[in-house]
Structure formats: C-alpha cells, structure tokens
Amino acid sequence: MIDTPVNRRGLLGAGIFGGLALATGGTSIAAPLIPGGRLRPEVRTRALAAMSRHIGRIKVRDVIGICDFDDASSAPRFHLLDVSSGRIESLLVAHGRGSDPSHTGWLQRFSNTMGSAASSSGAFVTAEEYVGNHGRSRRIDGLDPTNSNARSRAVVIHGAWYAERQMIAQHGKLGRSEGCFAFGQSDLAQVMARLGPGRLIYADKVDRA
C-alpha cells in the first residue's frame, strides 16, 4: 500500500461538483495526484465528472475509489481518495481474465457482456456486504451503459489469494478475477470499511489502443 499525503485544492471546480461540497461542509478541495503520475489526470477528471453525473445515486461522498487500468496489475492502481483530507492510498487490484486472455498483466479490453469474465469501465456505486464463495464481499451496481450488467454478472469486491503482494515477487503480476475488483486479503478489510454502501468506484483506461 502507498499512503500519500497531498495538498488540498479545488476538487469541486467552479461549482460543477456542488453536491460534493455537502459532504465536506462546503469546503472546496482537490482530487490530488500521487507523485509520479500514478493516478492520471484524465482518469481523475473522468471520475469527478462521473460523481457529478450520478450525484443522485452516490449518497456517501467521503471516499472515492478510482481504478486506473492504464497501469499493470503489478502496480498499486486502485486509489482511495479521502475527499476531506485529500489523502490518497493506493492498493493492488486484479482485473478480469477476459480483459487479459494471454495473462500479460495488462488490461487489454473492457466488456459488459454476460460470461465475458472481463472488467468493466465506468462508474459503480457500492452496495450491500455479504459472505460468499470468496468470503467477505461487497456487491456493486453499474451506473453506466459500459457496466450496467455488473450485478447480474456478479461483479463484486472480494479478497483473493491471487491478488496478494507475493504474487508479484513470484510471477511479476497478479492473477486474474472473473471481472471483479479482487484485492489481497491484507487490503480487503480497509477497502470494505472505506468503501461502504453508497460510495463511488470509477474504473477507466485512458489509453484504449
């Protein structure tokens, strides 16, 4: 995990994200970047636009999960943005095997199709917690046409052995999920606690070539 304090700036930008100000007592702060550009500005901008677009569905706005799939699975590419403090914590997360059929460690494509076993792009809202085949898990609902089948595809947040840090030391990359946001068990408790029901997760890849 990378835990990076950052300077607070104008997250809400010209009043566009006015709904977010309610969650921080009207304070305007930035969605900061991790040094080294790990969280790309384009993905950050798209995530904030998604928050504005789906403000009626995102009931809790203290933390945003932003997944930048331009990075390989060996990089901490899932970013937890604390809206109040401006702090970002970055975690490892696996992508779907249908998004990387050759298991290169890089997401090649997105899909919203049933049975694709691929990751989907767009905005999600976190929902109820449950205990399933992967243990403690959280359902998510897709809010965009690119991920509208998330619930019916059983795309969820869960822990997985193949998303642990030692996989990188052994194989240079994480294993692959069935399209879920799969985290190492050592990070799962934090993700479940900080991304409780009603929060935004945004996933994207700027370079779609």
BAFI-3210 file (N, C-alpha, C; in Angstrom, 3 decimals, decimal comma, padded with zeros to 6 digits):
// residues 209
n [1|2|3|4|5|6|7|8|9|10|11|12|13|14|15|16|17|18|19|20|21|22|23|24|25|26|27|28|29|30|31|32|33|34|35|36|37|38|39|40|41|42|43|44|45|46|47|48|49|50|51|52|53|54|55|56|57|58|59|60|61|62|63|64|65|66|67|68|69|70|71|72|73|74|75|76|77|78|79|80|81|82|83|84|85|86|87|88|89|90|91|92|93|94|95|96|97|98|99|100|101|102|103|104|105|106|107|108|109|110|111|112|113|114|115|116|117|118|119|120|121|122|123|124|125|126|127|128|129|130|131|132|133|134|135|136|137|138|139|140|141|142|143|144|145|146|147|148|149|150|151|152|153|154|155|156|157|158|159|160|161|162|163|164|165|166|167|168|169|170|171|172|173|174|175|176|177|178|179|180|181|182|183|184|185|186|187|188|189|190|191|192|193|194|195|196|197|198|199|200|201|202|203|204|205|206|207|208|209]
n.u [000,833|000,501|000,674|-000,132|000,218|-001,325|-001,593|-004,384|-006,789|-008,938|-011,319|-013,982|-014,233|-015,272|-017,879|-019,060|-019,155|-020,975|-022,578|-020,779|-019,665|-021,398|-020,752|-018,461|-018,820|-018,988|-016,425|-013,955|-011,913|-009,120|-008,926|-006,303|-003,093|-001,070|002,377|004,570|002,664|000,906|-001,866|-003,610|-004,235|-006,364|-007,991|-008,678|-010,151|-012,284|-013,431|-014,378|-016,224|-018,001|-018,929|-020,366|-022,273|-023,720|-024,713|-027,069|-027,239|-024,988|-024,702|-023,019|-020,191|-017,581|-015,324|-013,735|-013,299|-010,899|-009,983|-007,299|-006,770|-004,770|-002,369|-000,256|-001,061|000,785|001,261|000,252|-002,780|-005,344|-006,991|-007,729|-009,388|-009,559|-011,881|-012,168|-009,643|-007,884|-006,116|-004,526|-004,614|-003,049|-003,650|-003,114|-004,916|-006,758|-007,523|-010,088|-009,995|-010,981|-010,393|-007,757|-006,697|-004,326|-002,886|-001,025|-000,624|-001,528|-004,419|-006,373|-008,815|-012,206|-015,382|-018,934|-020,452|-022,386|-020,863|-018,351|-016,169|-014,650|-013,270|-015,169|-015,667|-016,284|-018,673|-019,465|-021,663|-021,271|-022,713|-024,560|-022,991|-021,857|-021,383|-019,745|-018,667|-016,058|-015,628|-015,814|-017,476|-018,534|-021,317|-021,714|-023,161|-023,508|-023,461|-023,380|-023,777|-021,679|-021,211|-023,534|-024,451|-023,300|-024,264|-025,864|-023,906|-022,498|-020,330|-018,200|-016,731|-014,063|-011,869|-008,788|-006,481|-004,795|-004,366|-002,574|000,412|002,738|002,467|003,431|006,175|006,705|005,662|005,597|003,264|-000,254|-002,759|-005,807|-009,218|-012,763|-013,740|-014,252|-013,431|-010,782|-008,981|-005,991|-006,078|-004,971|-005,509|-008,212|-009,967|-009,639|-010,567|-013,237|-014,183|-013,789|-015,033|-017,854|-021,478|-023,085|-021,080|-018,827|-017,193|-014,858|-013,785|-011,388|-009,584|-007,331|-005,684|-006,746|-005,849]
n.v [-001,194|002,241|005,255|008,426|011,708|014,712|018,026|020,161|021,246|022,790|020,706|020,727|022,496|025,299|025,118|022,970|020,437|020,647|019,097|017,505|019,204|019,285|017,097|017,772|019,946|022,184|022,813|023,436|021,268|019,541|016,785|015,065|014,262|011,332|011,453|011,109|010,516|008,326|008,171|009,130|012,333|012,455|010,294|010,952|013,313|012,268|010,623|012,490|013,810|011,723|011,469|013,846|013,435|011,262|012,055|011,797|009,111|008,528|008,427|008,730|010,595|010,723|009,193|008,163|005,563|005,009|003,428|002,951|001,574|001,793|001,184|-001,661|-004,869|-005,268|-002,888|-000,507|000,356|000,974|003,541|005,074|007,835|010,182|012,480|014,597|014,985|014,937|012,877|010,140|006,661|003,893|000,803|-002,663|-004,315|-006,827|-007,560|-008,678|-011,972|-012,161|-009,717|-009,820|-012,055|-013,446|-013,317|-011,196|-009,363|-006,867|-004,915|-005,444|-005,028|-003,902|-005,208|-005,542|-007,712|-010,603|-013,473|-012,856|-012,598|-010,366|-007,191|-004,214|-000,855|002,490|004,137|002,952|002,131|001,379|-001,347|-003,689|-005,659|-009,058|-012,579|-014,841|-017,157|-016,283|-015,451|-012,655|-010,066|-007,457|-006,229|-004,431|-001,875|-001,139|002,015|003,070|002,673|001,059|-000,676|-001,745|-004,299|-005,199|-006,167|-008,403|-009,928|-010,628|-009,075|-007,995|-006,700|-008,378|-010,528|-012,186|-014,847|-014,687|-012,044|-011,107|-009,491|-011,060|-012,444|-010,834|-010,774|-013,434|-013,935|-011,601|-010,267|-009,936|-012,503|-013,262|-012,130|-012,903|-010,708|-009,180|-006,708|-007,623|-007,941|-008,273|-010,235|-008,889|-006,252|-006,109|-005,629|-002,901|-001,772|-002,638|-001,335|001,396|001,813|001,599|001,071|002,993|004,551|005,901|004,084|004,332|003,218|003,072|003,398|005,248|005,077|003,313|001,887]
n.w [000,000|-000,807|000,803|000,488|001,426|000,326|-001,087|-000,443|-002,758|-005,255|-005,546|-006,294|-008,363|-009,818|-008,972|-010,234|-009,110|-006,987|-005,312|-003,936|-002,099|-000,004|001,474|002,729|004,279|002,662|001,939|-000,494|-002,197|-003,717|-006,080|-005,632|-007,148|-007,120|-006,463|-009,238|-011,074|-010,972|-010,646|-013,226|-014,687|-016,534|-015,859|-013,243|-013,761|-015,244|-013,306|-011,435|-013,019|-013,359|-010,739|-010,505|-012,510|-011,569|-009,130|-007,711|-007,104|-005,662|-002,492|-000,310|000,140|001,043|000,500|-002,481|-004,792|-007,196|-010,072|-012,063|-014,918|-016,787|-015,717|-015,018|-013,495|-011,554|-010,354|-007,823|-008,415|-007,709|-006,276|-003,286|-002,546|-000,084|000,455|002,263|003,596|001,505|001,100|-000,509|-000,836|-002,190|-003,746|-004,634|-007,230|-008,911|-012,382|-014,708|-016,203|-018,758|-019,749|-020,244|-021,891|-022,530|-020,269|-019,640|-017,685|-018,112|-018,629|-021,432|-022,677|-022,107|-021,004|-020,940|-021,165|-020,508|-019,118|-020,049|-018,360|-017,986|-016,950|-016,334|-017,485|-016,168|-013,955|-010,725|-008,002|-004,626|-002,789|-000,837|001,751|001,892|002,566|000,629|-001,931|-002,030|000,502|002,669|001,018|-001,294|-002,976|-006,057|-008,093|-011,499|-013,083|-015,582|-019,199|-019,976|-017,896|-016,962|-016,449|-014,156|-011,617|-012,356|-013,532|-011,345|-010,531|-008,139|-005,076|-003,601|-001,658|-002,596|-003,074|-005,242|-005,598|-003,814|-002,518|-002,742|-005,091|-007,089|-006,605|-007,149|-009,723|-011,171|-011,655|-010,854|-010,320|-012,149|-012,050|-012,293|-013,463|-011,328|-008,764|-007,286|-004,346|-002,340|000,664|002,805|002,299|002,025|004,240|004,752|002,339|002,338|004,606|004,055|001,634|001,988|001,708|-000,874|-002,034|-004,532|-007,089|-009,621|-012,735|-015,304|-018,434|-020,005|-022,276|-024,763|-026,840]
ca.u [000,000|001,160|-000,140|000,496|-000,465|-001,250|-002,145|-005,797|-007,087|-010,353|-011,927|-015,312|-014,035|-016,244|-019,218|-019,600|-019,407|-021,532|-023,099|-019,699|-019,382|-022,257|-020,107|-017,279|-019,169|-018,810|-015,008|-013,507|-010,596|-008,781|-008,645|-004,877|-002,351|000,036|003,639|004,956|001,596|000,246|-003,274|-003,514|-005,195|-007,555|-008,857|-009,201|-011,173|-013,448|-014,054|-015,127|-017,379|-018,936|-019,556|-021,355|-023,319|-024,515|-024,749|-028,267|-027,043|-023,842|-025,246|-021,947|-019,171|-016,356|-014,223|-013,955|-012,364|-010,583|-009,126|-006,649|-006,334|-003,610|-001,241|-000,256|-001,541|001,895|001,307|-000,899|-003,558|-006,660|-006,689|-008,764|-009,275|-010,296|-012,291|-011,984|-008,235|-007,094|-005,124|-004,744|-003,957|-003,054|-003,649|-003,136|-006,218|-006,716|-008,538|-010,719|-009,228|-011,484|-009,756|-006,329|-006,732|-002,985|-002,313|000,156|-000,549|-002,083|-005,789|-006,414|-010,130|-013,324|-016,616|-020,119|-021,207|-022,519|-019,961|-017,079|-015,121|-013,830|-013,544|-015,972|-015,300|-017,361|-018,992|-020,209|-021,989|-021,138|-023,991|-024,564|-021,959|-022,343|-020,334|-019,996|-017,620|-014,763|-015,656|-016,400|-017,574|-019,499|-021,906|-021,672|-024,080|-023,001|-024,290|-023,192|-024,034|-020,498|-021,129|-024,907|-024,704|-022,401|-024,912|-026,270|-022,670|-021,882|-019,097|-018,226|-015,459|-013,769|-010,465|-008,335|-005,072|-004,012|-004,172|-001,637|001,662|003,773|002,288|004,294|007,534|006,823|005,246|005,676|001,907|-001,305|-003,665|-006,956|-010,532|-013,808|-014,264|-014,426|-012,341|-010,236|-007,881|-005,360|-006,777|-004,385|-006,082|-009,663|-010,683|-009,628|-011,442|-014,620|-014,540|-013,781|-015,979|-019,133|-022,581|-023,425|-019,899|-018,447|-015,982|-014,753|-012,732|-011,204|-008,285|-007,255|-005,098|-007,548|-005,276]
ca.v [000,000|003,533|006,215|009,662|012,947|015,663|019,339|020,329|022,265|022,922|019,499|020,932|023,246|026,236|024,754|021,876|019,299|021,243|018,083|017,001|020,153|018,955|016,055|018,319|021,209|023,277|023,050|023,071|020,648|018,907|015,356|015,229|013,239|010,679|011,792|010,145|010,422|007,029|008,444|010,035|013,436|012,171|009,394|011,761|014,203|011,462|010,169|013,602|014,017|010,649|011,827|014,879|012,859|010,296|012,566|011,317|007,723|008,447|009,028|008,984|011,181|010,987|008,458|007,712|004,578|005,266|002,369|003,365|000,350|002,002|000,541|-003,119|-005,402|-005,229|-001,537|-000,148|001,171|001,298|004,696|005,517|009,272|010,742|013,794|015,608|015,256|014,954|011,804|009,007|005,404|003,128|-000,627|-003,596|-004,902|-007,676|-007,350|-009,902|-012,774|-011,838|-008,460|-010,096|-013,501|-014,030|-013,108|-010,344|-008,452|-005,582|-004,979|-005,217|-004,577|-003,951|-005,786|-005,565|-008,855|-011,757|-014,565|-012,391|-012,661|-009,175|-005,991|-003,192|000,528|003,393|004,443|001,967|002,513|000,232|-001,773|-004,458|-006,640|-010,418|-013,598|-015,763|-018,122|-015,660|-014,888|-011,326|-009,454|-006,363|-006,058|-003,092|-001,687|-000,292|003,195|003,496|001,615|000,200|-001,618|-001,898|-005,694|-005,575|-007,013|-009,685|-010,674|-010,875|-008,307|-007,544|-006,522|-009,523|-010,845|-013,340|-015,208|-014,311|-010,589|-010,780|-008,876|-012,034|-012,882|-010,010|-011,269|-014,771|-014,025|-010,302|-009,757|-010,604|-013,370|-012,593|-012,413|-013,121|-009,370|-008,496|-005,973|-008,571|-007,389|-009,167|-010,283|-007,904|-004,941|-006,180|-005,007|-001,452|-001,449|-002,842|-000,311|002,746|001,868|001,058|001,303|004,329|005,298|005,787|003,499|004,656|002,450|003,513|003,230|006,358|004,542|002,143|001,277]
ca.w [000,000|-000,803|001,519|000,050|001,750|-000,766|-000,794|-000,744|-003,759|-005,611|-006,086|-006,836|-009,583|-010,368|-008,546|-011,030|-008,229|-005,783|-004,407|-003,105|-001,032|001,129|002,273|003,386|004,894|001,729|001,661|-001,831|-002,164|-004,989|-006,220|-005,885|-007,852|-006,444|-007,115|-010,255|-012,048|-010,967|-010,930|-014,352|-014,624|-017,329|-015,094|-012,149|-014,300|-015,594|-012,060|-010,869|-013,886|-013,040|-009,474|-010,799|-013,353|-010,802|-007,764|-007,045|-006,690|-004,754|-001,276|000,656|-000,739|001,797|-000,118|-003,852|-005,304|-008,606|-010,600|-013,308|-015,572|-017,641|-015,052|-014,957|-012,223|-010,593|-009,782|-006,985|-009,357|-007,148|-005,437|-002,356|-002,323|001,041|-000,033|003,299|003,888|000,289|001,127|-001,406|-000,536|-003,428|-003,470|-005,754|-007,551|-010,107|-013,414|-015,172|-017,170|-020,090|-020,166|-020,456|-022,166|-022,572|-018,945|-019,763|-016,549|-018,553|-019,123|-022,875|-023,126|-021,181|-021,522|-020,082|-021,657|-019,633|-019,409|-020,621|-017,326|-018,182|-016,165|-016,997|-017,189|-015,807|-012,563|-009,938|-006,642|-003,728|-002,219|000,403|002,049|002,077|002,622|-000,469|-002,269|-001,757|001,843|002,815|-000,307|-001,397|-004,296|-006,643|-009,207|-012,558|-013,330|-016,964|-020,177|-020,083|-016,768|-016,469|-016,069|-013,060|-010,606|-012,928|-013,783|-010,038|-010,378|-006,753|-004,379|-002,733|-001,469|-003,376|-002,878|-006,418|-005,583|-002,746|-002,958|-003,070|-006,476|-007,937|-006,420|-007,742|-011,127|-011,825|-011,895|-010,093|-011,058|-012,756|-011,498|-013,302|-013,736|-010,042|-008,134|-006,315|-003,568|-001,391|001,947|003,707|001,988|001,879|005,353|004,553|001,218|002,768|005,588|003,497|000,524|002,406|000,772|-001,360|-002,466|-005,935|-007,659|-011,039|-013,401|-016,685|-019,069|-020,945|-023,496|-025,133|-028,051]
c.u [000,867|000,217|000,497|-000,302|-000,286|-001,875|-003,602|-005,953|-008,550|-010,963|-013,225|-015,297|-015,220|-017,678|-019,810|-019,988|-019,973|-022,081|-022,043|-019,437|-020,224|-021,588|-018,918|-017,551|-018,928|-017,373|-014,659|-012,097|-010,351|-008,834|-007,186|-004,276|-001,309|001,318|004,066|003,847|000,876|-001,247|-003,307|-004,576|-006,476|-008,526|-009,468|-010,338|-012,443|-014,181|-014,898|-016,356|-018,444|-019,653|-020,660|-022,550|-024,267|-024,725|-025,967|-028,150|-025,904|-024,213|-024,171|-020,714|-017,875|-015,136|-014,651|-012,901|-012,145|-009,593|-008,605|-006,041|-005,292|-002,368|-001,390|-000,733|-000,452|002,021|000,098|-001,777|-004,980|-006,438|-007,900|-008,524|-010,162|-010,623|-012,003|-010,522|-007,382|-006,039|-005,515|-003,956|-004,130|-002,815|-003,555|-004,557|-006,078|-007,768|-009,046|-009,902|-009,705|-010,934|-008,298|-006,168|-005,366|-002,233|-000,975|000,407|-001,111|-003,514|-005,800|-007,741|-011,126|-014,484|-017,711|-020,972|-021,234|-021,563|-018,609|-015,908|-014,172|-014,196|-014,385|-015,486|-016,526|-017,538|-019,828|-020,582|-021,926|-022,469|-023,745|-023,376|-022,601|-021,138|-020,668|-018,841|-016,227|-014,698|-016,328|-016,344|-018,567|-020,011|-021,775|-022,644|-023,453|-023,977|-024,225|-023,535|-022,877|-020,392|-022,500|-025,230|-023,893|-023,073|-025,298|-025,062|-021,962|-020,487|-019,143|-016,816|-015,246|-012,265|-010,082|-006,854|-004,220|-003,802|-003,230|-000,315|002,707|003,627|003,203|005,736|007,745|006,599|005,339|004,339|000,946|-001,997|-004,855|-008,258|-011,494|-014,442|-014,460|-013,219|-011,811|-008,986|-007,236|-006,088|-006,238|-004,943|-007,601|-010,407|-010,749|-010,582|-012,906|-015,077|-014,694|-014,722|-017,249|-020,235|-022,740|-022,265|-019,548|-017,166|-015,981|-013,559|-012,618|-009,800|-008,220|-006,743|-005,822|-007,024|-004,908]
c.v [001,243|004,527|007,576|010,872|013,937|016,982|019,408|021,473|022,194|021,724|019,813|021,806|024,017|025,827|023,579|020,710|019,780|020,241|017,542|017,918|019,872|017,959|016,585|019,679|022,401|023,573|022,603|022,523|019,936|017,408|015,282|014,045|012,617|011,084|010,688|009,874|009,098|007,165|009,524|011,123|013,149|011,275|010,134|012,648|013,444|010,963|011,278|013,930|012,954|010,926|012,857|014,296|011,961|010,746|012,067|009,891|007,554|009,170|009,399|009,396|011,481|010,329|008,036|006,663|004,801|004,216|002,784|002,132|000,586|001,355|-000,969|-003,590|-005,439|-003,881|-001,303|000,856|001,457|002,350|005,082|006,987|009,688|012,190|014,885|015,986|015,413|013,867|010,685|007,806|004,491|001,648|-001,428|-004,109|-005,699|-007,237|-008,711|-010,641|-012,526|-010,529|-008,653|-011,591|-014,171|-013,894|-012,363|-009,498|-007,078|-005,796|-004,593|-004,642|-004,656|-004,695|-005,714|-006,792|-009,989|-012,861|-014,152|-012,538|-011,473|-008,089|-005,029|-001,813|001,316|003,559|003,323|002,608|001,261|-000,068|-002,662|-005,403|-008,008|-011,343|-014,652|-016,724|-017,595|-015,065|-013,523|-010,578|-008,300|-006,273|-004,609|-003,054|-000,748|000,832|003,681|002,361|000,628|-000,817|-001,936|-003,318|-006,142|-006,498|-008,372|-010,548|-011,060|-010,263|-007,638|-007,176|-007,761|-009,690|-012,082|-013,584|-014,726|-012,800|-010,154|-010,266|-009,898|-012,586|-012,102|-010,479|-012,601|-014,782|-012,697|-009,668|-010,480|-011,635|-012,579|-013,047|-012,789|-011,791|-008,551|-007,637|-006,857|-007,992|-008,492|-009,122|-009,240|-006,504|-004,937|-005,463|-003,495|-001,037|-001,569|-001,751|001,058|002,909|001,124|001,457|002,770|005,158|004,987|004,996|003,860|003,921|002,889|003,187|004,278|005,870|003,244|001,467|-000,177]
c.w [000,000|-000,178|001,308|000,489|000,613|-000,340|-001,203|-001,735|-004,160|-006,280|-006,823|-008,080|-010,096|-010,066|-009,293|-010,146|-006,894|-004,800|-003,487|-001,928|000,192|002,058|003,048|003,989|003,995|001,400|000,254|-001,752|-003,481|-004,908|-006,599|-006,628|-006,946|-007,168|-008,084|-011,258|-012,070|-011,226|-012,009|-014,297|-015,394|-016,576|-013,913|-012,628|-014,638|-014,353|-011,438|-011,707|-013,621|-011,725|-009,694|-011,544|-012,560|-009,356|-006,993|-006,537|-005,687|-003,465|-000,262|-000,138|-000,016|001,170|-001,522|-004,190|-006,787|-009,075|-011,969|-013,977|-016,664|-017,035|-015,087|-013,590|-011,157|-009,907|-008,886|-007,732|-008,903|-006,067|-004,595|-002,045|-001,166|000,691|000,986|003,494|002,642|000,222|000,166|-000,901|-001,744|-003,155|-004,759|-005,978|-008,848|-011,108|-013,894|-016,221|-018,592|-020,628|-020,539|-020,745|-022,147|-021,256|-019,034|-018,522|-016,860|-019,033|-020,599|-023,340|-021,974|-021,836|-020,466|-020,381|-020,645|-020,076|-019,950|-019,664|-017,426|-017,179|-017,003|-016,594|-016,747|-014,317|-011,950|-008,609|-005,772|-003,060|-001,006|000,520|002,227|002,202|001,580|-000,688|-001,979|-000,351|001,859|001,480|-000,254|-002,828|-004,759|-007,815|-010,224|-012,863|-014,769|-017,926|-020,306|-018,955|-016,166|-016,016|-014,858|-012,043|-011,175|-013,277|-012,485|-009,962|-009,006|-006,294|-003,511|-002,589|-002,256|-003,139|-004,040|-006,534|-004,462|-003,317|-003,394|-004,483|-007,418|-007,825|-007,122|-009,252|-011,879|-012,114|-010,965|-010,973|-011,557|-012,096|-012,632|-013,710|-012,481|-009,687|-007,008|-005,676|-002,728|-000,060|002,921|003,468|002,019|002,996|005,188|003,430|001,632|003,726|004,944|002,311|000,909|001,435|000,382|-001,847|-003,922|-006,124|-009,139|-011,630|-014,844|-017,152|-020,163|-022,294|-023,865|-026,393|-027,805]
res [m|i|d|t|p|v|n|r|r|g|l|l|g|a|g|i|f|g|g|l|a|l|a|t|g|g|t|s|i|a|a|p|l|i|p|g|g|r|l|r|p|e|v|r|t|r|a|l|a|a|m|s|r|h|i|g|r|i|k|v|r|d|v|i|g|i|c|d|f|d|d|a|s|s|a|p|r|f|h|l|l|d|v|s|s|g|r|i|e|s|l|l|v|a|h|g|r|g|s|d|p|s|h|t|g|w|l|q|r|f|s|n|t|m|g|s|a|a|s|s|s|g|a|f|v|t|a|e|e|y|v|g|n|h|g|r|s|r|r|i|d|g|l|d|p|t|n|s|n|a|r|s|r|a|v|v|i|h|g|a|w|y|a|e|r|q|m|i|a|q|h|g|k|l|g|r|s|e|g|c|f|a|f|g|q|s|d|l|a|q|v|m|a|r|l|g|p|g|r|l|i|y|a|d|k|v|d|r|a]
***
